[in-house]
Amino acid sequence: MIEATPNISAAGSGFVEEEFTAELRKQRQWKLRAVCAIQSAEQILREWDISTDETIYSGAMEWILGIFPHEIAGQFEIWMLLIHPDDRAAYRKEIERVLSEGGPFQAEYRARKKNGHYTVLLERGYFVASTEDSGVALCSVITDVSELREMEARLVRSHRAEAFSKLTGGVAHDFNNMLSVVIGYSQILMDEMPEASELTGFVKEIEKAAHRASSLTNQLLSFSNPPAIRRGSVNIGELLNNVVKMLNRLLGEQIELVIEIATKLPLVQGDRDQIEQAFINLAVAAREAMPHGGKLQIKGGVEDVQLARIISEKTLPSGEYARISLKFMPKSGRSVTRTLEKNRNIATASAVIGENYGRLQILQDSEGLSCLNIFLSAVQTEPSKPESEAQPKTMAPATILLVEDDSAIRNFARTVLQRLGHRVIEADDGQTALSYFEDSNSFAPDLVFTDMVMPQMGGLQLAHKIEKKRPGTSFLLTSGYPDQQELAKEHEPDYEFLRKPYAVGDLISKVGSLLQGRSAQQ
């Protein structure tokens, strides 16, 4: 009997085929995992076979560009058409470089999405040399970095704004020093001159102009740092009349400004500088709402609110209010209410008015025109006399250490204090002032009047060092920077603060109250 001989060749072939199939299945599984990882990472994987000019895309193509991979599969030039025309040359140059030199490459460019908008892509790839099984290929991973670049741009803008803020604060500080000198000497001249003199009227105008310049400085500062709130009685009619020129400049030539103010508007409660800033924001909003021109009408009157009402989701209590109405009349004749409701300047003005016991309301009148109503709480009692009148100009002589790095304002403050009979010892910086205490154990001034922002040693640091050497010393701090008052209150609530630019009466009042308090303690 003849036995059959097994077919070794067929068995071996089957084994190799099974092994090949298993390896192929394994490779496919790894590729699938890689594609899933790329998809999860919100990236695009591209494989470009240079020999056949065939490209294969996978990953988050649809999420990033709104395009399915099969829609642009094929020649590499199809991808080039998606790249922004201004970026194509640099991208093509980088591709040609890596094809000739090999190795890794990186390119950042703008690519057009399916909706026509552009996004920023970062592509990192590697040149793969040809093998027996495959040709030359370029594999790359593409990431959408548009949000990252926008965040970086916002950060750069933020740093620029911060630098501009510091520059603005420094300029405003120096300008406030100069205004203190102008206002102070103007008041001294008016005290010495006959009231009926024509020259007295000229000096009064100089003082008024300096006060208006001070208001502008505070408005400039409000863009960099929120100023400390100084609430008091504000003549809203006078305020509006004073800012007319500025509002006209902000509105431009295409928008006509009409102001009608009642003759007897009540004084309102609030911070004058903040209320002025609110109207500046409203003027900017009007220009943005009426880009093609029109008319802005501002009317001022009195309204007695009998019952509390809700305005902008906040309660407006009953009482007497100064009501300022703004009517927007664009050339198009269309309502701009929706534009105003979304305007950031309106939101800012509303917040400022809210901080000053008021409310801002957006509505439409019977003619369909957009209007704003501003309610500012009227002062219920007669305003108190200015501090310059409330405090006597004569008081017991005292020794005052005056520390100020600006020579002009130091000379002015010395003049005022010496006219009151005080002995004034001067120092142009904190280190010099501290040396007086270190050189003599008996040196003990009744009051230290110091600027807060000075080179080498600031006023707050100086006060701390002096207090350790001479406990019980009285301090009066001053600065033109709005945040310095809050800083002083936060660290030393017992210290008094006088904001620049200060008037003669303000200085006399502060010094007088501190010296009287010291005398009472002794």
C-alpha positions as CSV (number, residue, x, y, z in Angstrom):
1,M,0.0,0.0,0.0
2,I,1.3,3.4,-0.9
3,E,1.0,6.1,1.8
4,A,0.1,9.7,0.8
5,T,2.9,12.2,1.3
6,P,1.7,15.5,3.0
7,N,1.9,18.7,0.9
8,I,4.6,20.6,2.8
9,S,4.6,23.5,0.4
10,A,0.8,24.2,0.8
11,A,1.0,23.9,4.6
12,G,3.9,26.4,4.7
13,S,2.2,28.8,2.4
14,G,-1.0,28.7,4.6
15,F,1.1,29.4,7.7
16,V,2.9,32.4,6.1
17,E,-0.4,33.8,4.9
18,E,-2.0,33.5,8.3
19,E,1.1,35.2,9.9
20,F,0.9,38.0,7.2
21,T,-2.8,38.4,7.8
22,A,-2.2,38.7,11.6
23,E,0.5,41.2,11.1
24,L,-1.6,43.2,8.8
25,R,-4.5,43.1,11.3
26,K,-2.1,44.3,14.0
27,Q,-0.9,47.2,11.9
28,R,-4.5,48.2,11.1
29,Q,-5.3,48.1,14.7
30,W,-2.4,50.3,15.6
31,K,-3.3,52.7,12.8
32,L,-6.9,52.8,14.0
33,R,-5.7,53.6,17.5
34,A,-3.4,56.3,16.2
35,V,-6.2,57.9,14.2
36,C,-8.5,57.8,17.3
37,A,-5.8,59.5,19.4
38,I,-5.3,62.2,16.7
39,Q,-9.1,62.6,16.6
40,S,-9.3,62.9,20.4
41,A,-6.5,65.5,20.4
42,E,-8.4,67.5,17.8
43,Q,-5.7,67.3,15.2
44,I,-5.4,66.3,11.6
45,L,-3.1,63.6,10.4
46,R,-1.9,63.8,6.8
47,E,0.1,61.3,4.8
48,W,1.5,62.5,1.4
49,D,3.0,59.9,-0.9
50,I,5.3,62.1,-3.0
51,S,5.9,59.5,-5.7
52,T,2.2,59.1,-6.5
53,D,1.1,62.6,-5.3
54,E,-1.6,61.0,-3.2
55,T,-2.7,62.4,0.1
56,I,-4.7,60.8,2.9
57,Y,-6.3,62.8,5.7
58,S,-7.7,61.5,9.0
59,G,-8.4,62.8,12.5
60,A,-10.4,66.0,13.3
61,M,-10.6,67.4,9.8
62,E,-14.4,68.0,10.0
63,W,-14.1,69.6,13.4
64,I,-11.3,72.0,12.5
65,L,-12.1,72.9,8.9
66,G,-15.7,71.7,8.4
67,I,-14.5,69.4,5.6
68,F,-14.6,65.6,5.3
69,P,-11.3,63.9,4.6
70,H,-12.5,62.4,1.3
71,E,-13.5,65.9,0.0
72,I,-9.9,66.9,-0.4
73,A,-8.1,63.6,-0.8
74,G,-5.9,63.3,-3.9
75,Q,-3.3,65.8,-5.1
76,F,-1.3,67.9,-2.6
77,E,-2.2,71.1,-4.5
78,I,-5.8,70.7,-3.3
79,W,-4.5,71.4,0.2
80,M,-2.5,74.4,-1.1
81,L,-5.7,76.0,-2.3
82,L,-7.0,76.1,1.2
83,I,-4.0,78.1,2.4
84,H,-4.3,81.9,2.5
85,P,-2.7,83.4,-0.6
86,D,-0.3,85.5,1.5
87,D,1.0,82.4,3.3
88,R,1.3,80.0,0.4
89,A,4.8,81.1,-0.8
90,A,6.4,80.6,2.7
91,Y,4.6,77.3,3.1
92,R,5.7,76.0,-0.3
93,K,9.3,77.1,0.4
94,E,9.3,75.1,3.7
95,I,8.0,72.0,1.9
96,E,10.6,72.3,-0.8
97,R,13.3,72.6,1.8
98,V,12.3,69.5,3.7
99,L,12.0,67.5,0.4
100,S,15.6,68.4,-0.5
101,E,17.2,68.2,3.0
102,G,15.0,65.7,4.8
103,G,14.3,65.8,8.5
104,P,11.5,67.5,10.5
105,F,9.7,70.7,9.5
106,Q,7.2,73.1,11.0
107,A,5.0,75.8,9.4
108,E,2.2,78.1,10.7
109,Y,-0.3,79.5,8.3
110,R,-3.9,80.5,7.7
111,A,-6.3,78.0,6.1
112,R,-9.8,78.5,4.8
113,K,-12.6,76.7,6.4
114,K,-15.7,75.4,4.6
115,N,-17.7,78.5,5.7
116,G,-15.1,80.8,4.1
117,H,-13.5,82.0,7.3
118,Y,-9.8,81.5,8.0
119,T,-8.2,79.8,11.0
120,V,-4.6,79.5,12.1
121,L,-3.0,76.1,11.7
122,L,0.3,74.8,13.1
123,E,1.7,71.9,11.0
124,R,4.6,69.7,12.3
125,G,5.9,67.0,10.1
126,Y,8.7,64.6,9.2
127,F,10.2,63.5,5.9
128,V,10.2,59.7,5.5
129,A,12.6,58.3,3.0
130,S,11.6,55.6,0.5
131,T,11.8,51.9,1.3
132,E,11.2,48.7,-0.6
133,D,7.5,48.7,0.5
134,S,6.8,52.4,0.2
135,G,7.8,55.5,-1.6
136,V,9.0,58.9,-0.2
137,A,6.3,60.3,2.1
138,L,5.7,63.4,4.2
139,C,3.8,62.8,7.3
140,S,2.5,65.7,9.4
141,V,0.2,66.5,12.3
142,I,-1.9,69.7,11.9
143,T,-3.3,71.6,14.9
144,D,-5.7,74.5,15.1
145,V,-3.9,77.2,17.1
146,S,-6.2,80.1,16.4
147,E,-7.5,80.4,20.0
148,L,-4.0,80.1,21.4
149,R,-2.8,82.9,19.1
150,E,-5.8,85.0,20.0
151,M,-5.0,84.5,23.7
152,E,-1.4,85.5,23.1
153,A,-2.5,88.6,21.3
154,R,-4.8,89.5,24.1
155,L,-2.0,89.1,26.6
156,V,0.3,91.3,24.5
157,R,-2.5,94.0,24.3
158,S,-3.0,93.6,28.1
159,H,0.7,94.2,28.7
160,R,0.7,97.2,26.4
161,A,-2.4,98.6,28.2
162,E,-0.7,98.1,31.5
163,A,2.4,99.9,30.3
164,F,0.2,102.7,29.0
165,S,-1.7,102.8,32.3
166,K,1.5,103.3,34.2
167,L,2.7,106.0,31.8
168,T,-0.7,107.7,32.0
169,G,-0.6,107.6,35.8
170,G,2.9,109.1,35.9
171,V,1.9,111.9,33.6
172,A,-1.3,112.6,35.5
173,H,0.6,112.6,38.8
174,D,3.1,115.3,37.5
175,F,0.2,117.3,36.0
176,N,-1.7,117.2,39.2
177,N,1.3,118.6,41.0
178,M,1.4,121.5,38.6
179,L,-2.3,122.1,39.0
180,S,-2.0,122.2,42.7
181,V,0.5,125.0,42.4
182,V,-1.8,126.9,39.9
183,I,-4.9,126.5,42.0
184,G,-3.1,127.2,45.3
185,Y,-1.4,130.4,44.2
186,S,-4.6,131.6,42.5
187,Q,-6.4,131.3,45.8
188,I,-3.6,133.1,47.6
189,L,-3.8,136.0,45.1
190,M,-7.6,136.2,45.4
191,D,-7.2,136.4,49.2
192,E,-4.8,139.3,48.9
193,M,-6.6,141.2,46.1
194,P,-9.7,143.4,46.4
195,E,-12.8,141.5,45.4
196,A,-14.0,144.3,43.2
197,S,-10.7,144.4,41.2
198,E,-10.8,143.4,37.6
199,L,-7.6,141.3,38.2
200,T,-9.5,139.3,40.8
201,G,-11.9,138.2,38.0
202,F,-8.9,137.1,35.9
203,V,-7.4,135.1,38.7
204,K,-10.8,133.4,39.3
205,E,-10.9,132.3,35.7
206,I,-7.4,130.9,36.0
207,E,-8.6,128.9,39.1
208,K,-11.6,127.6,37.2
209,A,-9.5,126.5,34.2
210,A,-7.2,124.7,36.6
211,H,-10.1,122.9,38.2
212,R,-11.4,121.9,34.8
213,A,-7.9,120.6,33.9
214,S,-7.9,118.6,37.2
215,S,-11.2,117.0,36.2
216,L,-9.7,116.0,32.8
217,T,-6.8,114.5,34.5
218,N,-9.0,112.4,36.7
219,Q,-10.9,111.3,33.7
220,L,-7.7,110.2,32.1
221,L,-6.7,108.3,35.3
222,S,-10.1,106.5,35.3
223,F,-9.0,104.7,32.2
224,S,-6.0,103.2,33.9
225,N,-7.1,102.8,37.6
226,P,-10.5,103.3,39.1
227,P,-10.1,106.5,41.2
228,A,-11.2,106.7,44.8
229,I,-14.8,107.8,45.0
230,R,-15.3,111.3,46.4
231,R,-19.0,111.8,46.8
232,G,-20.5,115.2,47.5
233,S,-23.0,117.7,46.2
234,V,-22.8,118.1,42.4
235,N,-24.4,120.8,40.4
236,I,-25.5,118.7,37.5
237,G,-26.6,121.6,35.3
238,E,-23.2,123.3,35.7
239,L,-21.4,120.0,35.0
240,L,-23.3,119.5,31.7
241,N,-22.5,123.0,30.6
242,N,-18.8,122.5,31.4
243,V,-18.5,119.3,29.3
244,V,-20.4,120.5,26.2
245,K,-17.2,121.2,24.3
246,M,-15.7,117.8,25.1
247,L,-19.0,116.0,24.2
248,N,-19.0,117.9,20.8
249,R,-15.5,116.7,20.1
250,L,-16.4,113.1,21.0
251,L,-19.6,113.1,18.9
252,G,-17.9,114.6,15.8
253,E,-19.2,116.9,13.1
254,Q,-21.8,114.5,11.8
255,I,-23.8,114.5,15.1
256,E,-25.5,117.7,16.4
257,L,-25.7,118.1,20.1
258,V,-28.6,120.0,21.6
259,I,-28.7,120.6,25.4
260,E,-31.8,121.9,27.2
261,I,-31.3,122.2,31.0
262,A,-33.9,123.4,33.5
263,T,-32.9,126.6,35.3
264,K,-33.3,125.1,38.8
265,L,-32.0,121.5,38.8
266,P,-31.4,120.1,42.3
267,L,-27.9,119.3,43.5
268,V,-27.3,115.6,43.2
269,Q,-25.3,113.2,45.3
270,G,-22.2,111.6,43.7
271,D,-18.7,111.9,42.5
272,R,-18.4,114.7,40.0
273,D,-15.5,113.2,38.1
274,Q,-17.3,109.8,37.8
275,I,-20.5,111.5,36.6
276,E,-18.6,113.4,34.0
277,Q,-16.9,110.2,32.9
278,A,-20.4,108.6,32.5
279,F,-21.5,111.3,30.1
280,I,-18.3,110.9,28.1
281,N,-19.1,107.2,27.8
282,L,-22.6,108.0,26.7
283,A,-21.2,110.4,24.0
284,V,-19.0,107.7,22.6
285,A,-22.0,105.3,22.6
286,A,-24.0,107.8,20.7
287,R,-21.3,108.1,18.0
288,E,-21.1,104.4,17.7
289,A,-24.9,104.1,17.5
290,M,-25.2,106.8,14.8
291,P,-22.2,106.2,12.6
292,H,-23.8,108.1,9.7
293,G,-24.7,111.2,11.8
294,G,-27.9,112.5,13.4
295,K,-28.8,114.5,16.5
296,L,-28.3,113.9,20.2
297,Q,-30.7,115.8,22.4
298,I,-30.0,116.1,26.2
299,K,-32.7,117.5,28.5
300,G,-32.4,118.0,32.2
301,G,-35.4,118.3,34.6
302,V,-36.7,117.3,38.0
303,E,-38.8,114.3,38.7
304,D,-40.5,113.4,42.0
305,V,-40.7,109.6,42.2
306,Q,-43.8,108.8,44.4
307,L,-43.5,105.1,44.4
308,A,-40.3,103.0,44.1
309,R,-39.9,101.4,40.7
310,I,-37.6,98.8,39.1
311,I,-35.1,100.1,36.5
312,S,-32.5,97.7,35.0
313,E,-33.4,95.0,37.5
314,K,-32.6,97.4,40.4
315,T,-34.9,99.4,42.6
316,L,-35.2,103.2,42.2
317,P,-36.4,104.4,45.6
318,S,-39.0,107.1,46.0
319,G,-37.8,110.6,46.3
320,E,-36.7,113.6,44.3
321,Y,-34.3,113.1,41.3
322,A,-32.6,115.1,38.7
323,R,-33.6,113.4,35.4
324,I,-31.3,113.7,32.4
325,S,-32.9,112.4,29.2
326,L,-30.9,111.6,26.1
327,K,-32.8,111.1,22.8
328,F,-31.0,109.5,19.8
329,M,-32.2,110.8,16.4
330,P,-30.1,109.1,13.6
331,K,-30.3,110.3,10.1
332,S,-31.7,106.9,9.1
333,G,-34.7,107.5,11.4
334,R,-34.3,103.9,12.7
335,S,-34.4,102.9,16.4
336,V,-30.9,102.2,17.9
337,T,-32.3,100.6,21.1
338,R,-30.8,97.2,20.4
339,T,-27.4,98.7,19.6
340,L,-27.5,100.7,22.8
341,E,-28.4,97.7,24.9
342,K,-25.3,95.8,23.6
343,N,-22.9,98.8,23.8
344,R,-20.1,98.5,26.3
345,N,-20.0,102.2,26.9
346,I,-23.6,102.2,28.0
347,A,-22.9,99.3,30.4
348,T,-20.0,101.2,31.8
349,A,-22.0,104.4,32.2
350,S,-24.8,102.5,33.9
351,A,-22.4,100.9,36.4
352,V,-20.9,104.3,37.2
353,I,-24.3,106.0,37.7
354,G,-25.4,103.1,39.9
355,E,-22.4,103.7,42.1
356,N,-23.5,107.3,42.5
357,Y,-27.0,106.4,43.8
358,G,-28.6,106.7,40.3
359,R,-30.2,104.5,37.6
360,L,-30.0,104.4,33.8
361,Q,-33.0,103.3,31.8
362,I,-33.1,102.5,28.0
363,L,-36.5,102.9,26.3
364,Q,-38.3,104.0,23.2
365,D,-40.5,107.1,23.1
366,S,-43.9,107.4,21.3
367,E,-42.2,108.3,18.0
368,G,-40.1,105.1,18.1
369,L,-36.9,106.9,18.9
370,S,-34.4,105.5,21.4
371,C,-34.0,107.3,24.7
372,L,-32.0,107.0,27.8
373,N,-33.2,108.3,31.2
374,I,-30.7,108.9,33.9
375,F,-32.0,109.4,37.5
376,L,-29.6,111.0,40.0
377,S,-30.6,111.3,43.6
378,A,-31.2,114.9,44.7
379,V,-29.4,116.2,47.9
380,Q,-32.0,116.4,50.6
381,T,-30.2,118.9,52.8
382,E,-28.4,122.1,52.2
383,P,-24.8,121.4,51.2
384,S,-22.2,122.1,53.9
385,K,-19.8,124.9,53.6
386,P,-16.5,124.3,51.9
387,E,-13.8,123.2,54.2
388,S,-11.8,126.3,53.4
389,E,-14.7,128.3,55.0
390,A,-15.4,125.9,57.8
391,Q,-11.9,126.0,59.2
392,P,-10.3,129.1,60.6
393,K,-7.2,130.2,59.0
394,T,-5.5,131.0,62.3
395,M,-4.3,128.3,64.6
396,A,-1.5,127.7,67.2
397,P,1.9,127.6,65.5
398,A,3.4,124.1,65.1
399,T,6.4,122.4,63.6
400,I,5.6,120.6,60.4
401,L,7.9,118.3,58.4
402,L,7.1,118.7,54.7
403,V,8.3,115.9,52.5
404,E,7.8,116.4,48.8
405,D,10.0,115.6,45.8
406,D,8.4,118.2,43.5
407,S,10.0,121.6,44.3
408,A,7.1,123.7,42.9
409,I,4.4,122.0,45.1
410,R,6.8,121.9,48.0
411,N,7.3,125.7,47.8
412,F,3.5,126.2,47.5
413,A,2.7,124.1,50.5
414,R,5.5,125.8,52.6
415,T,4.1,129.2,51.6
416,V,0.6,128.3,52.8
417,L,1.8,126.7,56.1
418,Q,4.2,129.6,56.9
419,R,1.4,132.1,56.3
420,L,-0.4,130.3,59.1
421,G,2.5,130.8,61.4
422,H,3.9,127.3,61.3
423,R,7.5,126.4,61.4
424,V,8.2,124.3,58.2
425,I,11.1,121.9,57.8
426,E,11.5,120.6,54.3
427,A,12.9,117.4,52.8
428,D,12.9,116.5,49.1
429,D,12.8,112.7,49.6
430,G,12.0,110.2,52.3
431,Q,15.6,109.3,53.1
432,T,16.4,112.9,53.9
433,A,13.4,113.2,56.1
434,L,14.3,110.1,58.0
435,S,17.8,111.4,58.6
436,Y,16.4,114.3,60.7
437,F,15.1,111.7,63.2
438,E,18.3,109.7,63.1
439,D,20.6,112.7,63.6
440,S,18.7,114.1,66.6
441,N,16.7,112.2,69.2
442,S,14.9,115.4,70.2
443,F,13.6,116.0,66.7
444,A,9.8,115.6,67.0
445,P,7.6,117.5,64.6
446,D,3.9,118.0,65.4
447,L,2.9,116.8,61.9
448,V,4.6,115.0,59.0
449,F,3.0,116.0,55.7
450,T,4.5,113.7,53.0
451,D,3.9,112.7,49.4
452,M,3.3,109.0,49.0
453,V,5.1,108.4,45.7
454,M,8.7,109.4,45.8
455,P,12.0,107.9,44.6
456,Q,14.1,105.8,47.1
457,M,11.5,105.8,49.8
458,G,7.7,106.4,49.5
459,G,5.6,108.3,52.1
460,L,3.9,105.2,53.6
461,Q,7.2,103.5,54.2
462,L,8.6,106.7,55.7
463,A,5.7,107.0,58.0
464,H,6.2,103.5,59.3
465,K,9.9,104.1,60.0
466,I,9.1,107.4,61.8
467,E,6.4,105.9,63.9
468,K,8.8,103.3,65.2
469,K,11.2,106.1,66.2
470,R,8.5,108.6,67.4
471,P,5.3,106.8,68.3
472,G,2.3,109.1,68.3
473,T,3.4,111.3,65.4
474,S,0.6,112.6,63.2
475,F,0.8,112.0,59.5
476,L,-0.9,113.6,56.5
477,L,-0.3,111.7,53.2
478,T,-0.9,113.1,49.8
479,S,-0.8,111.8,46.2
480,G,-2.2,112.4,42.7
481,Y,-2.5,108.7,42.1
482,P,-6.1,107.5,42.8
483,D,-5.1,104.1,44.1
484,Q,-2.8,105.6,46.8
485,Q,-5.7,106.7,48.9
486,E,-7.0,103.1,49.0
487,L,-3.5,101.8,49.7
488,A,-3.2,104.2,52.7
489,K,-6.6,103.2,54.1
490,E,-5.8,99.6,53.7
491,H,-2.5,99.7,55.6
492,E,-2.9,102.6,57.9
493,P,-6.6,103.7,58.4
494,D,-5.5,106.2,61.1
495,Y,-3.5,108.3,58.6
496,E,-5.2,111.2,56.9
497,F,-5.1,111.6,53.2
498,L,-5.2,114.7,50.9
499,R,-5.6,114.1,47.2
500,K,-3.8,116.2,44.7
501,P,-4.4,118.7,43.3
502,Y,-5.5,120.3,46.6
503,A,-6.7,123.8,47.2
504,V,-5.5,126.2,49.9
505,G,-8.6,125.6,52.0
506,D,-8.3,121.8,51.8
507,L,-4.7,122.0,53.1
508,I,-5.6,124.4,55.9
509,S,-8.6,122.3,56.9
510,K,-6.7,119.0,57.0
511,V,-3.7,120.4,58.8
512,G,-5.9,122.3,61.3
513,S,-8.0,119.2,62.2
514,L,-4.9,117.1,62.7
515,L,-3.2,119.7,64.9
516,Q,-6.3,120.3,66.9
517,G,-6.7,116.5,67.5
518,R,-3.1,116.3,68.6
519,S,-3.6,119.1,71.0
520,A,-6.7,117.4,72.5
521,Q,-4.8,114.2,73.0
522,Q,-2.0,116.0,74.8
